[in-house]
């Protein structure tokens, strides 16, 4: 029982870290796409 109680907060921290990492990846991908589109527009026009 004690092991499970110790493991639960650790798993919650891991899932929180994973969610933050995914959110960071999505944000960086979003900004990268905007930058690429902006660069393409500058090249075309």
PyMOL Python script that loads the backbone (N, CA, C, O; Angstrom):
from pymol import cmd

cmd.read_pdbstr("""\
ATOM      1  N   UNK A   1       0.829  -1.205   0.000  1.00  0.00           N
ATOM      2  CA  UNK A   1       0.000   0.000   0.000  1.00  0.00           C
ATOM      3  C   UNK A   1       0.867   1.260   0.000  1.00  0.00           C
ATOM      4  O   UNK A   1       0.579   2.226  -0.707  1.00  0.00           O
ATOM      5  N   UNK A   2       1.914   1.235   0.790  1.00  0.00           N
ATOM      6  CA  UNK A   2       2.744   2.443   0.895  1.00  0.00           C
ATOM      7  C   UNK A   2       3.411   2.767  -0.437  1.00  0.00           C
ATOM      8  O   UNK A   2       3.553   3.935  -0.800  1.00  0.00           O
ATOM      9  N   UNK A   3       3.819   1.729  -1.159  1.00  0.00           N
ATOM     10  CA  UNK A   3       4.478   1.957  -2.437  1.00  0.00           C
ATOM     11  C   UNK A   3       3.530   2.651  -3.423  1.00  0.00           C
ATOM     12  O   UNK A   3       3.932   3.553  -4.158  1.00  0.00           O
ATOM     13  N   UNK A   4       2.276   2.218  -3.425  1.00  0.00           N
ATOM     14  CA  UNK A   4       1.310   2.823  -4.344  1.00  0.00           C
ATOM     15  C   UNK A   4       1.071   4.286  -4.001  1.00  0.00           C
ATOM     16  O   UNK A   4       0.927   5.118  -4.897  1.00  0.00           O
ATOM     17  N   UNK A   5       1.027   4.605  -2.714  1.00  0.00           N
ATOM     18  CA  UNK A   5       0.810   5.994  -2.309  1.00  0.00           C
ATOM     19  C   UNK A   5       1.999   6.863  -2.692  1.00  0.00           C
ATOM     20  O   UNK A   5       1.836   8.043  -3.000  1.00  0.00           O
ATOM     21  N   UNK A   6       3.190   6.283  -2.675  1.00  0.00           N
ATOM     22  CA  UNK A   6       4.371   7.040  -3.082  1.00  0.00           C
ATOM     23  C   UNK A   6       4.430   7.202  -4.596  1.00  0.00           C
ATOM     24  O   UNK A   6       4.954   8.191  -5.108  1.00  0.00           O
ATOM     25  N   UNK A   7       3.891   6.228  -5.296  1.00  0.00           N
ATOM     26  CA  UNK A   7       3.984   6.231  -6.753  1.00  0.00           C
ATOM     27  C   UNK A   7       2.998   7.209  -7.393  1.00  0.00           C
ATOM     28  O   UNK A   7       3.280   7.779  -8.447  1.00  0.00           O
ATOM     29  N   UNK A   8       1.847   7.401  -6.755  1.00  0.00           N
ATOM     30  CA  UNK A   8       0.788   8.210  -7.358  1.00  0.00           C
ATOM     31  C   UNK A   8       1.210   9.658  -7.627  1.00  0.00           C
ATOM     32  O   UNK A   8       1.014  10.136  -8.744  1.00  0.00           O
ATOM     33  N   UNK A   9       1.785  10.381  -6.646  1.00  0.00           N
ATOM     34  CA  UNK A   9       2.214  11.756  -6.946  1.00  0.00           C
ATOM     35  C   UNK A   9       3.268  11.795  -8.038  1.00  0.00           C
ATOM     36  O   UNK A   9       3.305  12.732  -8.836  1.00  0.00           O
ATOM     37  N   UNK A  10       4.129  10.778  -8.079  1.00  0.00           N
ATOM     38  CA  UNK A  10       5.164  10.725  -9.106  1.00  0.00           C
ATOM     39  C   UNK A  10       4.543  10.610 -10.494  1.00  0.00           C
ATOM     40  O   UNK A  10       4.975  11.274 -11.437  1.00  0.00           O
ATOM     41  N   UNK A  11       3.523   9.757 -10.609  1.00  0.00           N
ATOM     42  CA  UNK A  11       2.844   9.591 -11.897  1.00  0.00           C
ATOM     43  C   UNK A  11       2.128  10.876 -12.299  1.00  0.00           C
ATOM     44  O   UNK A  11       2.121  11.252 -13.471  1.00  0.00           O
ATOM     45  N   UNK A  12       1.524  11.548 -11.314  1.00  0.00           N
ATOM     46  CA  UNK A  12       0.840  12.812 -11.620  1.00  0.00           C
ATOM     47  C   UNK A  12       1.837  13.855 -12.111  1.00  0.00           C
ATOM     48  O   UNK A  12       1.554  14.597 -13.052  1.00  0.00           O
ATOM     49  N   UNK A  13       3.014  13.908 -11.468  1.00  0.00           N
ATOM     50  CA  UNK A  13       4.045  14.845 -11.910  1.00  0.00           C
ATOM     51  C   UNK A  13       4.511  14.511 -13.320  1.00  0.00           C
ATOM     52  O   UNK A  13       4.725  15.409 -14.135  1.00  0.00           O
ATOM     53  N   UNK A  14       4.669  13.226 -13.609  1.00  0.00           N
ATOM     54  CA  UNK A  14       5.108  12.815 -14.944  1.00  0.00           C
ATOM     55  C   UNK A  14       4.081  13.194 -16.001  1.00  0.00           C
ATOM     56  O   UNK A  14       4.444  13.665 -17.078  1.00  0.00           O
ATOM     57  N   UNK A  15       2.801  12.991 -15.700  1.00  0.00           N
ATOM     58  CA  UNK A  15       1.769  13.329 -16.681  1.00  0.00           C
ATOM     59  C   UNK A  15       1.693  14.842 -16.879  1.00  0.00           C
ATOM     60  O   UNK A  15       1.476  15.319 -17.994  1.00  0.00           O
ATOM     61  N   UNK A  16       1.874  15.600 -15.783  1.00  0.00           N
ATOM     62  CA  UNK A  16       1.886  17.055 -15.901  1.00  0.00           C
ATOM     63  C   UNK A  16       3.049  17.516 -16.761  1.00  0.00           C
ATOM     64  O   UNK A  16       2.895  18.388 -17.617  1.00  0.00           O
ATOM     65  N   UNK A  17       4.216  16.924 -16.529  1.00  0.00           N
ATOM     66  CA  UNK A  17       5.396  17.287 -17.317  1.00  0.00           C
ATOM     67  C   UNK A  17       5.181  16.940 -18.790  1.00  0.00           C
ATOM     68  O   UNK A  17       5.539  17.714 -19.677  1.00  0.00           O
ATOM     69  N   UNK A  18       4.598  15.780 -19.036  1.00  0.00           N
ATOM     70  CA  UNK A  18       4.342  15.358 -20.412  1.00  0.00           C
ATOM     71  C   UNK A  18       3.367  16.314 -21.095  1.00  0.00           C
ATOM     72  O   UNK A  18       3.566  16.685 -22.251  1.00  0.00           O
ATOM     73  N   UNK A  19       2.310  16.712 -20.379  1.00  0.00           N
ATOM     74  CA  UNK A  19       1.332  17.641 -20.956  1.00  0.00           C
ATOM     75  C   UNK A  19       1.975  18.989 -21.244  1.00  0.00           C
ATOM     76  O   UNK A  19       1.707  19.594 -22.282  1.00  0.00           O
ATOM     77  N   UNK A  20       2.823  19.467 -20.333  1.00  0.00           N
ATOM     78  CA  UNK A  20       3.505  20.746 -20.553  1.00  0.00           C
ATOM     79  C   UNK A  20       4.438  20.651 -21.757  1.00  0.00           C
ATOM     80  O   UNK A  20       4.537  21.589 -22.548  1.00  0.00           O
ATOM     81  N   UNK A  21       5.122  19.516 -21.893  1.00  0.00           N
ATOM     82  CA  UNK A  21       6.038  19.314 -23.017  1.00  0.00           C
ATOM     83  C   UNK A  21       5.276  19.301 -24.338  1.00  0.00           C
ATOM     84  O   UNK A  21       5.717  19.901 -25.319  1.00  0.00           O
ATOM     85  N   UNK A  22       4.132  18.617 -24.364  1.00  0.00           N
ATOM     86  CA  UNK A  22       3.312  18.563 -25.591  1.00  0.00           C
ATOM     87  C   UNK A  22       2.797  19.955 -25.935  1.00  0.00           C
ATOM     88  O   UNK A  22       2.805  20.353 -27.100  1.00  0.00           O
ATOM     89  N   UNK A  23       2.345  20.702 -24.911  1.00  0.00           N
ATOM     90  CA  UNK A  23       1.848  22.058 -25.150  1.00  0.00           C
ATOM     91  C   UNK A  23       2.960  22.936 -25.711  1.00  0.00           C
ATOM     92  O   UNK A  23       2.729  23.734 -26.619  1.00  0.00           O
ATOM     93  N   UNK A  24       4.174  22.786 -25.165  1.00  0.00           N
ATOM     94  CA  UNK A  24       5.320  23.556 -25.644  1.00  0.00           C
ATOM     95  C   UNK A  24       5.638  23.209 -27.097  1.00  0.00           C
ATOM     96  O   UNK A  24       5.926  24.092 -27.905  1.00  0.00           O
ATOM     97  N   UNK A  25       5.582  21.910 -27.425  1.00  0.00           N
ATOM     98  CA  UNK A  25       5.852  21.483 -28.800  1.00  0.00           C
ATOM     99  C   UNK A  25       4.815  22.065 -29.755  1.00  0.00           C
ATOM    100  O   UNK A  25       5.165  22.539 -30.836  1.00  0.00           O
ATOM    101  N   UNK A  26       3.537  22.032 -29.364  1.00  0.00           N
ATOM    102  CA  UNK A  26       2.485  22.562 -30.230  1.00  0.00           C
ATOM    103  C   UNK A  26       2.655  24.059 -30.442  1.00  0.00           C
ATOM    104  O   UNK A  26       2.484  24.557 -31.554  1.00  0.00           O
ATOM    105  N   UNK A  27       2.997  24.783 -29.361  1.00  0.00           N
ATOM    106  CA  UNK A  27       3.198  26.221 -29.479  1.00  0.00           C
ATOM    107  C   UNK A  27       4.372  26.550 -30.398  1.00  0.00           C
ATOM    108  O   UNK A  27       4.271  27.433 -31.250  1.00  0.00           O
ATOM    109  N   UNK A  28       5.484  25.838 -30.224  1.00  0.00           N
ATOM    110  CA  UNK A  28       6.652  26.107 -31.048  1.00  0.00           C
ATOM    111  C   UNK A  28       6.356  25.776 -32.515  1.00  0.00           C
ATOM    112  O   UNK A  28       6.792  26.487 -33.419  1.00  0.00           O
ATOM    113  N   UNK A  29       5.607  24.685 -32.739  1.00  0.00           N
ATOM    114  CA  UNK A  29       5.225  24.320 -34.103  1.00  0.00           C
ATOM    115  C   UNK A  29       4.341  25.406 -34.717  1.00  0.00           C
ATOM    116  O   UNK A  29       4.494  25.749 -35.889  1.00  0.00           O
ATOM    117  N   UNK A  30       3.409  25.949 -33.911  1.00  0.00           N
ATOM    118  CA  UNK A  30       2.509  27.007 -34.353  1.00  0.00           C
ATOM    119  C   UNK A  30       3.292  28.259 -34.764  1.00  0.00           C
ATOM    120  O   UNK A  30       3.069  28.826 -35.834  1.00  0.00           O
ATOM    121  N   UNK A  31       4.228  28.681 -33.874  1.00  0.00           N
ATOM    122  CA  UNK A  31       5.023  29.868 -34.189  1.00  0.00           C
ATOM    123  C   UNK A  31       5.930  29.617 -35.384  1.00  0.00           C
ATOM    124  O   UNK A  31       6.131  30.510 -36.207  1.00  0.00           O
ATOM    125  N   UNK A  32       6.480  28.409 -35.487  1.00  0.00           N
ATOM    126  CA  UNK A  32       7.356  28.071 -36.604  1.00  0.00           C
ATOM    127  C   UNK A  32       6.588  28.164 -37.918  1.00  0.00           C
ATOM    128  O   UNK A  32       7.105  28.678 -38.910  1.00  0.00           O
ATOM    129  N   UNK A  33       5.340  27.661 -37.923  1.00  0.00           N
ATOM    130  CA  UNK A  33       4.517  27.734 -39.131  1.00  0.00           C
ATOM    131  C   UNK A  33       4.249  29.180 -39.522  1.00  0.00           C
ATOM    132  O   UNK A  33       4.305  29.528 -40.702  1.00  0.00           O
ATOM    133  N   UNK A  34       3.956  30.028 -38.527  1.00  0.00           N
ATOM    134  CA  UNK A  34       3.714  31.450 -38.806  1.00  0.00           C
ATOM    135  C   UNK A  34       4.976  32.098 -39.388  1.00  0.00           C
ATOM    136  O   UNK A  34       4.901  32.855 -40.357  1.00  0.00           O
ATOM    137  N   UNK A  35       6.122  31.799 -38.795  1.00  0.00           N
ATOM    138  CA  UNK A  35       7.378  32.374 -39.294  1.00  0.00           C
ATOM    139  C   UNK A  35       7.662  31.932 -40.722  1.00  0.00           C
ATOM    140  O   UNK A  35       8.088  32.736 -41.552  1.00  0.00           O
ATOM    141  N   UNK A  36       7.424  30.645 -41.012  1.00  0.00           N
ATOM    142  CA  UNK A  36       7.666  30.130 -42.364  1.00  0.00           C
ATOM    143  C   UNK A  36       6.724  30.790 -43.363  1.00  0.00           C
ATOM    144  O   UNK A  36       7.145  31.178 -44.453  1.00  0.00           O
ATOM    145  N   UNK A  37       5.458  30.918 -42.997  1.00  0.00           N
ATOM    146  CA  UNK A  37       4.495  31.576 -43.887  1.00  0.00           C
ATOM    147  C   UNK A  37       4.890  33.023 -44.136  1.00  0.00           C
ATOM    148  O   UNK A  37       4.785  33.513 -45.260  1.00  0.00           O
ATOM    149  N   UNK A  38       5.345  33.712 -43.088  1.00  0.00           N
ATOM    150  CA  UNK A  38       5.767  35.106 -43.210  1.00  0.00           C
ATOM    151  C   UNK A  38       6.970  35.213 -44.140  1.00  0.00           C
ATOM    152  O   UNK A  38       7.038  36.119 -44.970  1.00  0.00           O
ATOM    153  N   UNK A  39       7.917  34.290 -44.001  1.00  0.00           N
ATOM    154  CA  UNK A  39       9.109  34.294 -44.860  1.00  0.00           C
ATOM    155  C   UNK A  39       8.718  34.036 -46.318  1.00  0.00           C
ATOM    156  O   UNK A  39       9.249  34.673 -47.227  1.00  0.00           O
ATOM    157  N   UNK A  40       7.794  33.107 -46.539  1.00  0.00           N
ATOM    158  CA  UNK A  40       7.351  32.804 -47.907  1.00  0.00           C
ATOM    159  C   UNK A  40       6.677  34.031 -48.522  1.00  0.00           C
ATOM    160  O   UNK A  40       6.901  34.349 -49.690  1.00  0.00           O
ATOM    161  N   UNK A  41       5.850  34.718 -47.728  1.00  0.00           N
ATOM    162  CA  UNK A  41       5.185  35.918 -48.234  1.00  0.00           C
ATOM    163  C   UNK A  41       6.219  36.988 -48.598  1.00  0.00           C
ATOM    164  O   UNK A  41       6.083  37.668 -49.615  1.00  0.00           O
ATOM    165  N   UNK A  42       7.248  37.132 -47.764  1.00  0.00           N
ATOM    166  CA  UNK A  42       8.285  38.121 -48.046  1.00  0.00           C
ATOM    167  C   UNK A  42       9.043  37.770 -49.318  1.00  0.00           C
ATOM    168  O   UNK A  42       9.428  38.663 -50.073  1.00  0.00           O
ATOM    169  N   UNK A  43       9.261  36.484 -49.564  1.00  0.00           N
ATOM    170  CA  UNK A  43       9.991  36.068 -50.765  1.00  0.00           C
ATOM    171  C   UNK A  43       9.124  36.298 -52.007  1.00  0.00           C
ATOM    172  O   UNK A  43       9.619  36.759 -53.035  1.00  0.00           O
ATOM    173  N   UNK A  44       7.830  35.975 -51.911  1.00  0.00           N
ATOM    174  CA  UNK A  44       6.956  36.082 -53.069  1.00  0.00           C
ATOM    175  C   UNK A  44       6.671  37.540 -53.429  1.00  0.00           C
ATOM    176  O   UNK A  44       6.653  37.905 -54.604  1.00  0.00           O
ATOM    177  N   UNK A  45       6.450  38.363 -52.412  1.00  0.00           N
ATOM    178  CA  UNK A  45       6.066  39.746 -52.685  1.00  0.00           C
ATOM    179  C   UNK A  45       7.200  40.710 -52.328  1.00  0.00           C
ATOM    180  O   UNK A  45       7.056  41.921 -52.493  1.00  0.00           O
TER     181      UNK A  45
END
""", "prot")
cmd.dss("prot")
cmd.show_as("cartoon", "prot")
cmd.util.cbc("prot")
cmd.orient("prot")
